[in-house]
Amino acid sequence: MAGSILWYTHVTMKNMNIYQYPIEKLRVQPVGLIVAFAVMATLAAECTCDEEDEERDRSKALRYKIAALVSILVASAIGVCLPLLGKVIPALSPEKDIFFIIKAFAAGVILSTGFIHVLPDAFENLTSPCLNEHPWGDFPFTGFVAMCTAMGTLMVDTYATAYFQNHYSKRAPAQVESQTTPDVENEEHTHVHAHASHSHAHGHISFDQSSELLRHRVISQVLELGIIGHSVIIGISLGASESPKTIRPLVAALTFHQFFEGMGLGSCITQANFKSLSITIMGLFFALTTPVGIGIGLGISNVYDENSPTAFIFEGIFNAASAGILIYMALVDLLAADFMNPRMQKNGRLQLGSNISLLLGAGCMSLIAKWA
């Protein structure tokens, strides 16, 4: 390391023609020389990709990893299950105002996760000096990947919703027509007309309700995909680390993060009205993702080098993609859908409570970035 710094300094001084200066001028500028050497040494140090000199204690780190695995698993399970208890606990039902407030808090957590935690990590990974200048230094790949993922999420969201709506609309006219057939042939004309009008209205309501239901199902599945993407990366990074100093603050931060992220996902699953088997699978998939990632990290900790260019590229691209999905879902499918809901638009108190809840959720998750 020292040899590389001296070589770098020698080359730099040669390029700057320092050797051509008279020795008298160099003697009268000792401070300038010290500053020049310090700057060049700093630049040389920043361009190295050696393992960081941090406290490493494998046995102590393993204890923290096990604690993180258990706490994250329990918090994730509780978070995703709380909104699902709306069928048993009336206060948590989607028809209640408190549901909007809780969902706004969870959406704030998800939004802050994308902007404050995941996206900056992606920028740091993909702009690392360990990567080749070409192409990683020539183009902002982090923003590009996040933008493409957000647009891709929009396309999936749109096409999936349109497909299911068109599929249902082809069957709806037949259902409405069958409902308008009189049960008794000699009924009065006025009664038949009234019955037909009622059936048409009923069919229209069913179509609207079905469209909204399908919309919630698409939202919940795409949101889970985005959450799983960055949860696996977080788990692998935590599991592969051997520094207790690094792991310790992550335990509390990730527990908080997974709990409220689970509440946001659980709220979407509740509104999607899935069958019990689908709800169980989606809930388990979310709850187990980060612990499984920690397990993978533990398994590859001996061969995984978090300072290698491959690790930087892999983590950076996945984090950028996850950030794009989370930011899009939080703003468009969670916040815009609820805040533009006529029910909230007509209720000033609910608007105020939801806005405060959103700010608290985003603020608390942003504050955690100070420690993790």
C-alpha positions in Angstrom: 0.0 0.0 0.0 2.8 2.4 1.0 4.7 1.5 -2.2 1.7 2.2 -4.4 1.2 5.6 -2.7 4.9 6.5 -3.2 4.7 5.4 -6.9 1.5 7.4 -7.4 3.1 10.4 -5.7 6.2 10.1 -7.9 4.2 9.9 -11.1 2.0 12.8 -10.0 4.9 15.0 -9.1 6.6 14.1 -12.4 3.5 15.0 -14.3 3.2 18.3 -12.4 6.9 19.0 -13.2 7.7 19.4 -9.5 11.2 17.9 -10.1 12.0 20.8 -12.4 11.5 23.4 -9.6 14.7 24.8 -8.0 15.4 23.3 -4.6 15.3 26.8 -3.1 11.7 27.3 -4.1 10.8 24.0 -2.7 12.4 24.8 0.7 10.4 28.1 1.1 7.1 26.3 0.5 7.1 23.4 3.0 3.5 23.9 3.8 2.5 23.6 0.2 4.5 20.4 -0.2 2.9 18.9 2.9 -0.6 19.7 1.6 0.3 18.3 -1.8 1.6 15.0 -0.4 -1.5 14.7 1.9 -3.9 15.3 -1.0 -2.1 12.8 -3.2 -2.0 10.2 -0.5 -5.8 10.7 0.1 -6.6 10.3 -3.5 -4.5 7.1 -3.7 -6.3 5.8 -0.6 -9.7 6.5 -2.1 -9.0 4.5 -5.2 -8.2 1.3 -3.3 -10.6 -1.6 -2.9 -9.0 -3.4 0.0 -11.1 -4.7 2.9 -11.9 -1.9 5.3 -10.0 -2.0 8.6 -12.9 -2.5 10.9 -13.5 -4.5 14.0 -14.1 -8.1 13.1 -15.4 -10.6 15.6 -17.0 -13.7 13.9 -18.6 -15.2 17.1 -20.0 -11.9 18.3 -21.2 -11.0 14.8 -23.0 -14.4 14.6 -24.9 -13.7 17.8 -26.1 -10.3 16.3 -27.0 -12.1 13.0 -29.2 -14.6 14.9 -30.8 -11.8 16.9 -31.5 -9.9 13.6 -32.9 -13.0 11.9 -35.3 -13.7 14.7 -36.4 -10.1 15.3 -36.8 -9.3 11.6 -38.8 -12.6 11.1 -41.2 -11.8 14.0 -41.6 -8.1 13.1 -42.3 -8.9 9.4 -44.9 -11.5 10.3 -46.6 -9.2 12.8 -46.5 -6.3 10.4 -48.0 -8.2 7.4 -50.6 -9.9 9.6 -52.0 -6.9 11.4 -54.0 -5.5 8.5 -55.2 -9.0 7.7 -56.9 -9.1 11.1 -59.5 -6.6 9.9 -62.0 -9.4 9.4 -61.6 -10.2 13.1 -60.9 -6.8 14.6 -63.4 -4.2 13.2 -61.1 -1.3 14.0 -58.6 -2.6 11.4 -61.2 -3.0 8.7 -60.5 -1.2 5.4 -63.8 0.5 5.8 -62.6 2.4 8.9 -60.8 5.8 8.8 -57.9 4.5 10.9 -57.0 2.1 8.1 -56.2 5.1 5.8 -54.1 6.6 8.5 -52.1 3.4 9.2 -51.6 2.8 5.4 -50.4 6.4 5.0 -47.7 5.9 7.7 -46.7 2.6 6.1 -46.5 4.2 2.6 -44.3 7.0 4.1 -41.9 4.3 5.4 -41.8 2.6 2.0 -41.2 5.9 0.2 -38.4 6.9 2.6 -36.9 3.4 2.2 -36.7 4.0 -1.6 -35.3 7.5 -1.4 -33.2 7.6 1.7 -31.9 4.0 2.2 -32.0 2.0 -1.1 -31.3 4.7 -3.8 -28.2 6.3 -2.0 -26.7 2.8 -1.5 -27.2 2.1 -5.2 -25.5 5.4 -6.1 -22.6 4.5 -3.7 -22.2 1.1 -5.2 -22.3 2.0 -8.9 -20.0 5.1 -8.5 -17.4 3.2 -6.5 -13.7 3.9 -7.5 -13.3 0.1 -7.6 -15.3 -0.1 -10.8 -13.9 0.6 -14.2 -14.1 4.1 -15.4 -15.7 2.8 -18.6 -18.7 2.4 -18.6 -19.6 3.0 -14.9 -18.0 6.4 -14.7 -19.3 7.7 -18.0 -23.1 7.3 -17.3 -25.4 7.6 -14.3 -26.5 4.0 -14.3 -28.2 4.2 -10.9 -30.8 6.8 -12.0 -31.2 5.1 -15.3 -31.9 1.7 -13.8 -34.3 3.3 -11.2 -36.1 5.2 -14.0 -36.4 2.2 -16.3 -37.7 0.0 -13.4 -40.3 2.7 -12.4 -41.5 2.8 -16.1 -41.5 -1.0 -16.3 -43.6 -1.1 -13.1 -46.0 1.3 -14.7 -46.3 -0.8 -17.8 -46.8 -4.0 -15.8 -49.4 -2.3 -13.6 -51.3 -0.9 -16.6 -51.2 -4.0 -18.8 -52.1 -6.4 -16.0 -55.0 -4.2 -14.9 -56.3 -3.7 -18.5 -56.0 -7.5 -19.2 -58.1 -8.5 -16.2 -60.6 -5.7 -16.8 -61.1 -6.7 -20.5 -61.3 -10.4 -19.5 -64.1 -9.6 -17.0 -65.9 -7.1 -19.3 -66.4 -9.8 -21.9 -68.3 -11.9 -19.4 -70.2 -9.1 -17.7 -72.8 -8.4 -20.5 -73.9 -12.1 -20.5 -74.2 -12.0 -16.7 -76.3 -8.8 -16.9 -78.5 -10.2 -19.6 -79.2 -13.4 -17.7 -80.1 -11.3 -14.6 -82.6 -9.2 -16.6 -84.7 -12.3 -17.7 -88.0 -12.3 -15.9 -88.6 -15.3 -13.7 -92.4 -15.3 -14.5 -93.5 -14.7 -18.0 -96.8 -13.0 -17.2 -95.3 -10.3 -15.0 -96.5 -6.8 -15.7 -94.4 -4.8 -18.1 -93.7 -2.1 -15.6 -92.3 -4.6 -13.1 -90.1 -6.2 -15.7 -88.7 -2.8 -16.7 -88.0 -2.0 -13.1 -86.3 -5.4 -12.5 -84.2 -4.9 -15.6 -83.1 -1.4 -14.6 -82.1 -2.8 -11.2 -80.2 -5.6 -12.7 -78.3 -3.3 -15.1 -77.4 -1.1 -12.1 -76.3 -4.2 -10.1 -74.2 -5.4 -13.0 -72.5 -2.0 -13.3 -71.7 -1.9 -9.6 -70.3 -5.5 -9.8 -68.0 -4.4 -12.7 -66.7 -1.4 -10.8 -66.1 -3.5 -7.7 -64.4 -6.2 -9.7 -62.1 -3.6 -11.5 -61.1 -2.1 -8.1 -60.5 -5.6 -6.7 -58.3 -6.6 -9.7 -56.4 -3.3 -9.3 -55.6 -4.0 -5.7 -54.4 -7.5 -6.6 -52.0 -6.2 -9.2 -50.7 -3.5 -6.8 -50.1 -6.0 -4.0 -48.2 -8.4 -6.2 -46.0 -5.8 -7.8 -45.3 -4.2 -4.4 -44.3 -7.5 -3.0 -41.9 -8.0 -5.9 -40.2 -4.7 -5.2 -40.0 -5.3 -1.5 -38.5 -8.8 -2.0 -35.8 -7.4 -4.4 -34.1 -5.2 -1.8 -34.9 -7.4 1.2 -32.8 -10.2 -0.3 -29.9 -7.8 -0.9 -30.2 -6.4 2.7 -30.2 -9.9 4.1 -27.2 -11.1 2.1 -25.2 -8.0 3.0 -26.0 -8.4 6.7 -25.4 -12.1 6.8 -22.0 -11.8 5.0 -20.7 -9.0 7.3 -18.4 -10.0 10.2 -18.3 -6.6 11.9 -20.5 -6.3 15.0 -20.2 -2.5 14.8 -21.9 -2.7 11.4 -24.6 -5.2 12.3 -25.7 -3.8 15.6 -27.5 -0.7 14.4 -29.0 -2.6 11.5 -30.9 -4.9 13.8 -33.2 -2.2 15.2 -33.4 -0.3 11.9 -34.3 -3.3 9.8 -36.8 -4.6 12.4 -38.6 -1.2 12.3 -38.4 -1.1 8.5 -39.8 -4.6 7.9 -42.6 -4.1 10.4 -44.1 -1.1 8.7 -43.2 -2.3 5.2 -45.2 -5.4 6.1 -48.1 -3.3 7.2 -48.1 -1.5 3.9 -48.1 -4.8 2.0 -50.6 -6.3 4.3 -53.0 -3.4 3.7 -52.8 -4.0 -0.1 -53.3 -7.7 0.4 -56.4 -7.0 2.6 -58.0 -4.8 0.0 -57.2 -7.4 -2.8 -59.4 -9.9 -1.0 -57.3 -12.9 -1.9 -58.1 -16.4 -0.9 -56.7 -17.8 2.3 -54.0 -19.8 0.6 -52.8 -16.9 -1.5 -52.7 -14.6 1.6 -50.7 -17.2 3.5 -48.2 -17.7 0.7 -47.7 -13.9 0.2 -47.4 -13.3 3.9 -44.8 -16.1 4.4 -42.9 -15.0 1.3 -42.5 -11.5 2.7 -41.7 -12.6 6.2 -39.1 -15.1 5.2 -37.3 -13.1 2.5 -34.9 -11.1 4.7 -34.1 -14.0 7.1 -33.4 -16.3 4.0 -31.1 -13.5 2.7 -29.3 -13.5 6.1 -29.0 -17.3 5.9 -27.5 -17.0 2.4 -25.1 -14.4 3.6 -24.0 -16.6 6.5 -23.4 -19.4 4.0 -21.3 -17.4 1.6 -19.5 -15.2 4.2 -16.2 -17.0 3.7 -16.2 -16.4 -0.1 -18.2 -13.2 -0.4 -16.2 -10.1 -0.8 -18.4 -7.0 -0.3 -15.6 -4.8 -1.8 -15.3 -6.7 -5.1 -16.4 -5.0 -8.3 -18.9 -7.8 -8.9 -20.6 -7.3 -5.5 -20.8 -3.5 -6.1 -22.4 -4.0 -9.5 -24.8 -6.7 -8.3 -25.9 -4.8 -5.2 -26.1 -1.5 -7.1 -28.3 -2.7 -9.9 -30.7 -4.6 -7.6 -30.9 -1.6 -5.2 -31.6 0.8 -8.0 -34.3 -1.4 -9.5 -35.9 -1.9 -6.0 -35.8 1.8 -5.4 -37.6 2.5 -8.7 -40.3 0.0 -7.8 -40.7 1.2 -4.2 -40.9 4.9 -5.1 -43.4 4.3 -7.9 -45.6 2.0 -5.8 -45.5 4.4 -2.7 -46.4 7.5 -4.7 -48.8 6.1 -7.3 -50.5 3.0 -6.0 -50.5 3.7 -2.3 -50.6 7.4 -1.7 -52.3 8.8 -4.8 -54.9 6.1 -4.8 -55.9 6.8 -1.2 -55.4 10.6 -1.1 -57.5 11.0 -4.3 -60.2 8.8 -2.9 -63.6 10.6 -2.7 -64.0 9.4 0.9 -60.8 11.2 1.9 -61.5 14.2 -0.3 -64.8 14.8 1.6 -63.3 14.4 5.1 -61.0 17.2 6.2 -60.1 15.5 9.5 -59.1 12.3 7.7 -57.0 14.3 5.2 -55.1 16.0 8.1 -54.6 12.8 10.0 -53.3 11.0 6.8 -50.9 13.8 6.0 -49.5 13.9 9.5 -49.2 10.1 9.5 -47.4 10.2 6.1 -44.9 12.8 7.4 -44.3 10.8 10.6 -43.7 7.5 8.7 -41.3 9.1 6.2 -39.6 11.2 8.9 -39.0 8.3 11.3 -37.6 6.1 8.5 -35.4 8.9 7.3 -34.1 9.5 10.8 -33.0 5.9 11.1 -30.6 6.6 8.2 -28.4 8.4 10.7 -27.5 5.1 12.4 -28.0 2.6 9.6 
